[in-house]
Amino acid sequence: MRGRRAGGGADRAGGALSILLHTHMPYVEGFGTWPFGEEWLWEAMATCYLPLLDLLDGGAPLTVSLTPVLCDQFEVPEIGTRFTRFVEEVRRHTHEEDARGLRAGGYEQLAQELERSLADYRSAAQRLADRGGDMLAALAPHAQWTSSATHAVLPLLASDSGLRAQAQTGIDAHRARFGQSWAGGFWLPECAHAPWVEPVLEDAGVRACCVELTSRFGLGAAEHLRPLHSAAGITLVPIDRQTISLVWSDGGYPANGAYRDYHHHTIHHHNPWANDGSAYDHHSALALARAHAADFVSATRMRLLAAREQAAAPLPLGGLAVCALDTELLGHWWYEGLAWLAAVVEECERQGLPLLRLDEALEICEPLEVDTEQWGQSSWGSGGDLSTWSGPAVADLAFGQRAAELRLLRAGALGEQRAALRQLMAMQSSDWAFMLSREQAAVYARERFEAHSAAFEGALAAGAAAEETGLRNLASHADPRLLTLC
């Protein structure tokens, strides 16, 4: 990905912006329904993934990272039919029932908002039908970056062999699904980086990763706007917390009182209220999203200008601000987020801020050579470290994953342990620890981890005879031959 230096025209443009959408869902297909389970997948499809396709198909220069574990679920036969059934048999019924209840209670404006929002789900179902009912094929033209097989926190793995299995399985799955055009972009789950993961990733073909270095350089430092090149041969792209915080922080745009309140819901978890407690006004919220998009682009331009003035050396491209967001924030958690994103694309053009796909930016942006050998661990979790996934509340998960990995490596006949490897990868998902640490669906997370742990024990004992049917399509590209003792 290292290429020519940016020309003068790029510098005169005053820097550039890249927006990376990290698209991920824990494997919930077939593992529970309401309130925790595969309904999360259907909701994300309806409120986020399918509406986002309109923007992507229209040519918006956004960078999309698709995790293999999400694609595993999209690859399940009849996934489109099941989603459509969810919309027509579940969401239609719950919206109509809640609207009747609100209207009977004298809340006509709230009832009308629920009737309006039902159209979102039906529109999503139509979007999928228009694309042949194939979610994976619809996303394929936009699948640029991949990740590890089951979104494991890579620095917490016990061995290079386990790291190799997670990384290579994810890359193999991406290539099998989307072809050989992958340029080497690899999303580090939770932005979790440590220097010792780099050589294994480089051997697997990884060329670029995003990293969170706020704890190292400080919030707002110019160093966050320059790609770095490590001795292992990987380009490390700092995400810019100052830019991200405009959107993703306690005081970010989604907290504004006029936006739809995700947490205030009806009996069936629909959301006709605004953050300020009033009845939600969709038109006013969309107007605010456009204003916030203009503010975001203006603030990013000012951020780049200030960084150029403080930088010790010229910044390539005049500075590259990378705004990395969980895709599901947009449309799902922040209902107006996709309208904001579409307006950001327009505002970049209007205000003259180049919006570049990250792979394209790295081709023209010479990185700074750095020695990461003495760097510690970092992530975009609480405190910028790994404690969200290894602290006291979840230490048993971290140690349990590592112990299981080492036991599998010691078991012998590694090439025959596919079921055990897949169960191990299910245990290694970062999502279980995250949910427990944040006390979000904690009971479900604990049950999932413990069930996969027990299934791992059974698969390890059974060896090649172990059945894999209970895993659904999870880690479907896992290859136990990746596991070696050296």
C-alpha positions in Angstrom: 0.0 0.0 0.0 3.0 2.3 0.2 3.0 4.5 -2.9 4.0 7.9 -4.3 4.0 11.0 -2.2 1.0 13.2 -2.5 1.3 16.0 -5.0 1.0 19.7 -4.3 -2.6 19.7 -5.2 -3.4 17.4 -2.4 -1.5 19.5 0.1 -3.3 22.7 -1.1 -6.6 20.9 -0.5 -5.8 21.2 3.2 -5.7 17.6 4.2 -8.2 14.7 3.6 -10.8 12.7 5.5 -11.3 9.0 5.5 -14.4 7.4 7.1 -14.0 3.8 7.9 -17.2 1.8 8.8 -16.4 -1.2 10.9 -19.3 -3.6 10.2 -19.6 -6.3 12.8 -22.2 -8.5 14.5 -21.5 -11.3 17.0 -22.7 -14.7 15.7 -26.3 -14.6 16.9 -28.0 -16.4 13.9 -29.8 -19.4 15.4 -28.7 -18.6 19.0 -31.7 -17.2 20.7 -34.4 -14.8 19.5 -36.0 -12.0 21.6 -34.7 -10.1 23.6 -31.2 -11.5 22.9 -30.2 -13.4 19.8 -30.7 -13.3 16.1 -33.2 -10.4 16.3 -30.1 -8.2 16.6 -29.1 -9.3 13.1 -32.5 -8.6 11.6 -32.6 -5.2 13.3 -29.1 -4.2 12.1 -30.1 -5.3 8.6 -33.3 -3.3 8.6 -32.0 -0.1 10.3 -28.4 0.0 9.2 -27.0 -2.4 6.6 -29.7 -2.2 3.9 -30.2 1.6 4.1 -26.4 2.1 4.0 -26.4 0.2 0.6 -28.2 3.1 -1.0 -25.3 5.4 -0.1 -22.6 2.9 -1.0 -24.2 2.0 -4.3 -24.4 5.7 -5.1 -20.7 5.9 -5.1 -20.0 7.4 -1.7 -16.2 7.1 -1.1 -16.4 5.3 2.2 -14.2 2.4 3.5 -16.2 -0.6 4.6 -14.7 -3.3 6.9 -16.8 -6.5 7.0 -16.0 -9.0 9.7 -16.0 -12.7 8.6 -18.3 -13.6 11.5 -20.9 -11.2 10.1 -20.5 -12.6 6.6 -20.8 -16.2 8.1 -24.3 -15.2 9.0 -25.2 -13.6 5.7 -24.0 -16.7 4.0 -26.6 -18.9 5.7 -29.2 -20.2 3.2 -32.6 -18.5 3.2 -31.3 -15.6 5.3 -33.2 -13.2 3.1 -36.4 -15.1 3.4 -36.1 -15.2 7.2 -35.4 -11.5 7.3 -38.5 -10.7 5.2 -40.6 -12.9 7.5 -39.3 -11.0 10.5 -40.4 -7.7 9.0 -43.8 -8.8 7.9 -44.7 -11.2 10.7 -43.0 -9.6 13.7 -42.2 -5.9 13.1 -45.5 -5.1 11.3 -47.4 -6.7 14.2 -45.5 -5.0 17.0 -45.6 -1.6 15.4 -49.3 -1.8 14.8 -50.0 -3.1 18.3 -48.0 -0.4 20.0 -49.5 2.3 17.8 -53.0 1.1 18.8 -52.1 1.2 22.5 -50.7 4.7 22.2 -53.7 6.0 20.3 -56.0 4.5 22.9 -54.1 6.4 25.6 -54.5 9.7 23.8 -50.9 9.8 22.3 -51.8 10.4 18.7 -48.5 12.0 17.7 -46.6 9.0 19.1 -48.9 6.6 17.4 -48.3 8.4 14.0 -44.6 8.2 14.5 -44.7 4.4 15.0 -46.8 4.1 11.8 -44.2 6.2 10.0 -41.3 4.2 11.3 -42.9 0.9 10.2 -42.2 2.0 6.7 -38.4 1.9 7.5 -38.7 -1.9 7.9 -40.8 -2.4 4.8 -38.4 -0.3 2.8 -35.5 -2.4 4.0 -37.3 -5.6 3.0 -37.9 -4.1 -0.5 -34.2 -3.1 -0.8 -33.2 -6.7 -0.1 -35.7 -8.0 -2.6 -34.5 -5.6 -5.2 -31.0 -7.1 -4.7 -32.1 -10.7 -5.1 -32.5 -11.4 -1.4 -28.7 -11.9 -1.1 -27.2 -9.6 1.5 -23.6 -10.9 0.9 -23.8 -10.3 -2.8 -25.2 -6.8 -2.2 -22.3 -5.9 0.1 -19.6 -7.6 -2.1 -18.8 -4.5 -4.2 -18.0 -2.5 -1.1 -16.1 -5.2 1.0 -12.7 -3.6 1.3 -11.3 -4.5 4.7 -11.6 -7.8 6.6 -10.8 -8.9 10.1 -10.1 -11.9 12.3 -12.3 -15.0 12.1 -14.5 -14.3 15.1 -13.4 -10.8 16.2 -10.9 -12.0 18.8 -8.8 -9.5 20.7 -5.6 -10.6 19.1 -3.1 -9.5 21.8 -4.9 -11.6 24.3 -4.4 -14.8 22.4 -1.9 -17.3 23.9 0.2 -18.2 20.9 1.4 -17.2 17.5 -0.4 -20.3 16.2 -3.7 -19.2 17.6 -3.2 -15.7 16.2 -2.3 -17.2 12.8 -5.5 -19.3 12.8 -7.7 -16.3 13.7 -6.1 -13.9 11.1 -5.6 -16.4 8.2 -9.1 -17.8 8.6 -10.6 -14.3 8.4 -8.5 -13.5 5.3 -9.2 -16.8 3.6 -13.0 -16.3 4.2 -12.8 -12.8 2.7 -11.0 -14.0 -0.4 -13.3 -16.9 -0.9 -16.3 -14.7 -0.7 -15.1 -11.5 -2.5 -12.3 -12.6 -4.7 -8.6 -11.9 -4.7 -8.7 -8.1 -5.0 -8.2 -7.6 -1.3 -5.5 -4.9 -0.8 -4.4 -6.0 2.6 -6.6 -3.8 4.9 -7.3 -5.6 8.2 -9.4 -4.3 11.0 -7.8 -5.1 14.4 -10.8 -6.1 16.5 -11.4 -3.4 19.1 -8.4 -1.6 17.5 -6.4 -3.9 19.9 -2.7 -3.7 18.9 0.5 -5.0 20.4 3.8 -5.1 18.5 4.1 -8.9 18.7 1.0 -9.4 16.5 2.5 -7.6 13.6 4.9 -10.3 12.2 2.1 -12.9 12.1 -0.3 -10.5 10.4 2.4 -9.5 7.9 3.0 -13.2 7.0 -0.8 -13.5 6.4 -0.7 -10.7 3.8 -1.9 -7.8 6.0 -0.6 -4.5 4.8 -2.6 -1.9 6.8 -4.4 -1.7 10.2 -6.0 1.0 12.2 -4.7 1.7 15.7 -5.8 3.9 18.6 -2.9 5.9 19.9 -4.5 8.6 21.9 -2.8 7.4 25.1 0.6 7.5 23.3 0.4 10.9 21.6 -2.4 12.7 23.4 -5.8 13.9 22.2 -5.5 16.3 19.2 -1.8 15.6 18.5 -0.7 16.0 14.9 0.8 12.5 15.0 -2.8 11.0 14.7 -3.0 12.4 11.1 0.0 10.6 9.7 0.2 6.9 8.8 3.1 5.0 10.3 5.1 2.1 8.9 6.5 -0.5 11.3 9.6 -2.7 10.9 7.3 -5.7 10.4 6.1 -4.1 7.1 2.6 -3.0 8.2 1.2 0.5 7.8 -0.4 1.5 11.1 -3.1 4.1 10.5 -4.0 6.1 13.6 -7.7 6.8 14.1 -8.3 10.4 15.1 -10.1 10.5 18.4 -10.7 14.2 18.3 -12.7 13.8 15.0 -14.4 10.7 16.1 -15.6 12.3 19.4 -17.7 14.7 17.5 -19.9 11.7 16.8 -19.0 9.0 19.3 -18.8 10.4 22.8 -21.2 11.3 25.6 -21.5 14.8 24.3 -21.5 13.9 20.6 -24.1 14.7 18.0 -26.4 11.7 18.8 -27.0 13.1 22.3 -28.9 16.1 21.0 -32.4 16.4 22.4 -34.1 16.5 19.0 -32.8 13.1 17.9 -34.7 9.9 18.5 -34.1 8.3 21.9 -32.9 4.8 21.5 -33.4 3.9 25.2 -37.0 5.2 25.7 -39.2 2.6 24.1 -42.7 1.1 24.0 -43.6 -2.3 25.2 -42.2 -3.9 22.0 -39.1 -1.7 22.0 -40.1 0.9 19.4 -38.9 4.5 19.9 -41.4 7.3 19.2 -39.8 9.7 21.7 -36.9 12.3 21.3 -34.0 12.5 23.6 -35.6 15.5 25.3 -38.7 13.5 26.2 -41.0 15.0 23.6 -42.7 13.2 20.8 -40.1 12.6 18.0 -40.2 15.0 15.1 -38.5 13.3 12.1 -38.3 16.3 9.9 -36.7 18.5 12.5 -34.2 15.7 13.3 -33.2 15.3 9.7 -32.6 19.1 9.4 -30.4 18.9 12.5 -28.5 16.0 11.0 -27.7 18.1 8.0 -26.5 20.9 10.2 -24.4 18.5 12.2 -22.8 17.2 9.0 -21.8 20.7 8.0 -20.4 21.2 11.5 -18.5 17.9 11.3 -16.8 18.8 8.0 -16.0 22.3 9.1 -14.5 21.1 12.4 -12.4 18.4 10.6 -11.0 21.1 8.2 -10.1 23.3 11.2 -8.6 20.2 12.9 -6.4 19.5 9.9 -5.3 23.2 9.7 -4.4 23.4 13.4 -2.4 20.1 13.1 -0.4 21.4 10.2 0.6 24.4 12.1 1.7 22.4 15.1 3.4 19.5 13.3 7.2 19.3 13.5 7.3 18.2 9.8 5.0 18.5 6.8 2.0 16.1 7.0 1.5 13.9 3.9 -1.7 15.0 2.1 -1.7 17.9 4.5 -2.9 15.5 7.1 -5.2 12.4 7.0 -8.0 12.4 9.5 -9.4 8.8 9.9 -12.9 8.7 11.5 -13.5 5.1 12.3 -17.0 4.2 13.5 -19.0 1.0 14.3 -21.3 0.9 11.3 -24.2 -0.1 13.6 -24.0 3.3 15.3 -25.5 4.8 12.2 -29.1 4.1 11.7 -29.5 1.6 14.5 -28.2 3.3 17.7 -28.3 6.8 16.2 -31.4 6.7 14.1 -30.5 9.8 12.0 -26.8 8.6 11.6 -27.2 7.5 8.0 -28.8 10.8 7.1 -25.9 12.5 8.8 -23.4 10.4 6.9 -25.0 11.1 3.5 -24.9 14.8 4.3 -21.3 14.5 5.3 -20.5 13.2 1.8 -22.2 16.2 0.3 -20.6 18.6 2.7 -17.1 17.4 1.9 -17.8 18.2 -1.7 -19.3 21.6 -0.9 -16.6 22.6 1.6 -13.7 21.3 -0.5 -12.5 18.6 1.9 -11.3 15.5 0.0 -13.1 12.4 1.2 -11.0 9.4 0.3 -11.3 5.6 0.7 -8.6 4.6 3.0 -6.8 2.3 0.6 -6.7 5.1 -2.0 -5.3 7.5 0.6 -2.6 5.1 1.6 -1.5 4.8 -2.0 -0.6 8.5 -2.1 0.4 9.1 1.5 4.0 8.2 2.5 4.0 6.8 6.0 6.6 7.7 8.7 8.9 4.8 9.6 8.5 3.9 13.3 9.9 1.3 15.7 7.0 -0.2 17.6 9.0 -2.8 19.4 8.7 -1.1 22.8 5.1 -0.1 22.4 2.6 -1.5 24.8 -0.9 -2.7 24.2 -3.6 -0.3 23.0 -7.2 -0.4 22.0 -10.2 1.9 21.5 -11.7 0.4 24.7 -12.0 2.1 28.1 -8.7 3.6 29.1 -7.1 2.9 25.8 -5.9 -0.5 27.1 -7.3 -4.1 27.0 -9.0 -4.1 30.4 -12.5 -4.1 28.8 -11.7 -7.7 27.7 -9.3 -8.8 30.4 -10.2 -6.9 33.6 -11.5 -8.4 36.8 -15.1 -8.6 35.6 -14.1 -10.8 32.7 -10.7 -12.2 33.7 -12.2 -15.8 33.8 -13.1 -15.4 30.1 -9.6 -14.2 29.1 -7.9 -17.0 31.0 -10.4 -19.6 29.8 -9.8 -18.7 26.2 -6.0 -18.9 26.6 -6.1 -22.2 28.5 -8.4 -23.7 25.9 -6.1 -22.5 23.1 -3.0 -24.1 24.7 -4.9 -27.3 25.4 -5.8 -27.6 21.8 -2.2 -27.0 20.7 -1.1 -29.8 23.1 -3.8 -32.2 22.0 -1.9 -33.5 18.9 -3.6 -34.5 15.6 -4.2 -30.8 15.1 -5.3 -31.3 11.6 -8.3 -33.3 12.8 -9.6 -30.9 15.4 -11.8 -28.7 13.2 -14.8 -28.8 15.6 -12.7 -28.0 18.6 -11.0 -25.1 16.7 -14.4 -23.6 15.7 -15.6 -23.8 19.3 -12.4 -22.2 20.5 -12.9 -19.4 17.9 -16.4 -18.9 19.2 -15.1 -18.6 22.8 -12.5 -16.0 21.6 -15.1 -13.5 20.3 -14.5 -10.2 21.9 -18.2 -9.6 22.2 -18.9 -11.8 25.2 -16.4 -9.9 27.4 -17.5 -6.5 26.1 -21.2 -7.2 26.9 -20.2 -8.4 30.4 -17.9 -5.5 31.1 -20.6 -3.0 30.0 -23.4 -5.0 31.6 -25.3 -5.2 28.3 -27.1 -8.5 27.7 -24.6 -9.9 30.3 -26.6 -13.1 31.0 -26.7 -13.9 27.3 -23.0 -13.3 26.9 -22.2 -15.5 29.9 -24.4 -18.3 28.6 -22.9 -18.2 25.1 -19.3 -18.3 26.4 -20.0 -21.1 28.8 -21.9 -23.1 26.2 -19.1 -22.8 23.7 -16.6 -23.7 26.4 -18.5 -26.9 27.3 -18.8 -27.7 23.6 -15.1 -27.2 23.2 -14.4 -29.8 25.9 -16.6 -32.3 24.1 -15.1 -31.6 20.7 -11.6 -31.9 22.1 -12.4 -35.3 23.6 -14.1 -36.5 20.4 -11.4 -35.4 18.1 -12.1 -36.0 14.4 -15.4 -37.6 15.3 -16.8 -34.4 16.9 -19.9 -33.0 15.3 -20.0 -29.4 14.0 -23.7 -29.0 13.5 -24.3 -27.0 16.7 -22.0 -24.3 15.4 -24.4 -23.3 12.6 -22.2 -21.4 10.1 -19.8 -19.9 12.6 -16.2 -19.8 11.6 -17.1 -21.8 8.5 -13.7 -21.3 6.9 -11.7 -22.5 9.8 -8.8 -24.8 8.9 -7.1 -26.8 11.8 -4.0 -27.2 9.6 -3.2 -23.6 10.5 -2.5 -24.7 14.0 1.1 -25.7 14.6 3.4 -25.9 17.6 6.1 -23.7 16.1 
